Amino acid sequence: MNRADEDEYRQFVAARLEPLRRTAYLLCRDWHTADDLVSITIGKLYRHWRRVRAAENVDAYVRGVLTHAWLDERRRPWRRERSTDEVPEQADLVMPEPSLADREMLLDLLGQLPPRRRAVIVLRFYCDLSVEETAGILGISTGTVKSQAARGLAALRLLMTGAQSARGELS
């Protein structure tokens, strides 16, 4: 890689590091694993930078690399480490404040979805990608994205109702 390409690569990574990290966290729900996924992603980007920057939508391409890195890690349970630490206190989180009152409950519910369905929900609604962009990143049809998004949202609504009922019983 020549000096100009490397400078361009560094600027790209510096500008998108935190959004990539937040997206990775939403996928895996662990900051350490999210950092690992981002490291894997930026390593792949460096090796294939000419192909990456030639992509029509570089951000979508990068999210695809990140999502595939996460799915690859999910397929290799023998390589995963299990984190036992608690999620950092709210003051330590880098994520912006969401409009939902109970972020932790939503993250727990999101974690109960199967990996592929969770990936569709994160890409469609957190990353605000179109059905077509999500399908391209995951390598599935647009119909599958639509059905997985609908099923994922329905499951989240059902889980949310159950969680709120359980919470009301405890109060």
N, C-alpha and C positions, 0 to 999 in steps of 0.2 A: 504494500500500500504506500503510495507516495504521500508526501507531507501535506498537500492540499486535501487529499481524501481523508487523511487521519484527522486533520483539523475539523473538517466537516463532520466526521463521525463523532468526535469529542463534543462538539457543540450540540449535535443531535441528542446524544446520550445525556448530557448535562441538563438540557431543557426538558427531557421526558422521564428522568429517573424517578421522581416522586409519583407521578401518575402511574407509571408502570408498577411501582412498589405497592401502591394502593390497590390496583387491579389484581395483582398477584395475591395480596392479602385477602381480598374478597373471594378469590378462588379457593385458597387453601386454608384460610383462617388461622394462620400462624405467621408472625412477623419474621421469624428466623427462616422458615421455609420460603416465605415470600422473597426475602433477600437472596436466598439460594437460586430461586427461579429467575429473578432479575439478573443475577450474575450469569447464569446459563444463557439467558436470552441475549445479553449484551456481548457475550463471547461469540455466540453464533452470528450476531450482527457484524462484529468486527471481521470475522472470517469471510463473510459474504457481503461486505458493504457495497460493492459495485452493483450486485444484483438487487440489494435492498433499496438503494437510492434510485434505481431505475424503475422501481415498482410504481404503479399508478397512484396508490394511496399508501404511503410509507407507514403511517400510523396504524392502519389496518393490518398491514403486513407484520409489523412488530407485535401487535396484539395477538396475531395468529401464532407467531413464534412462541410467545409467552404462554398462550393457552395450550399449545401442543407440548411445551416443556412440562407444564403442570400435569396434563393427561398422561404423559410418559412416566412421570414420577408416581402417579396413582397406579399405574400398571405394574410397577416394580416394588411390591411391598417389602421385599428383602433388603432393599437399599434405603428405605425410609427410616428416619429416626423419629421417635415419638417424643414430643415436647411435653414436659410435665409442668412447666411454669404457667402461671396465670397470665391472662391478657394484661398488659400494662394499664396502669390507672389512666383515667381519661385525660389528664394533663399531659401524659407522655405520648398520646396518639397523634399521629401526623395527619390523619384523615380530617377533612372539614366536617363541621357539625351538620348532620343530616336533619331534615325537617321532621323525621319520625321521633316520637317521644321516647321510645324504648329501643335504642340501637342494638343493645346487647341481645335482646330477645329476637330481633330480626336476624342478626348474624347467626344465632343458634339455630333458628328455623331454616335459614339458608343452608347451613351445614348439614341438615337432615336430608336435603335433596341429593339424588344420585349425581355423580360428577358431571356427566354430559349435560344433564338438565340444569345443573347449577351454572355450568359454563354458558349455556344459552341465556339464562336469566341475567348473569353478570354482563355479558357482551351486549345484549339487547337493551337492558334498562340502566345499568350503571355506566357503561361506555357509550350508550345512546347510538348503537349501530343499527343500521337497517337490517331487515330480514336477509337481504341478499348478501350484505357484508358479513353478517354472522355465519351464514351458510358457507360462504367462501373460506372464512377462517377455519371453521370446523370441518370442512370437507363433506358437508351433508347437504341434502336438498332444502329448498326454501320451505317446502311443505313440512319437512321434519322440524325445521326451526320453529315454524308456527305452532305445530302440535306440541312440541316440547316446551315452548314458552307458555302456551295455554295450560298445559298440565302442571308446569312448574308453579305458575301463579295460583292455580286452583289448589295445589298442595300447600302452598304457603298460606293461603287464606284459611284452609282447613286447620293447619297446624297452629295458626295464629288464634283461631277461635278456641281451640283446645288449650293453648297456653294461657289465654286470658281467663278461661273458665277455671283452670287450676290455680291461677294467681288469685282470683276472686275468692276461692275456697280457703286459701291460706290467710287472707286478710281478716 
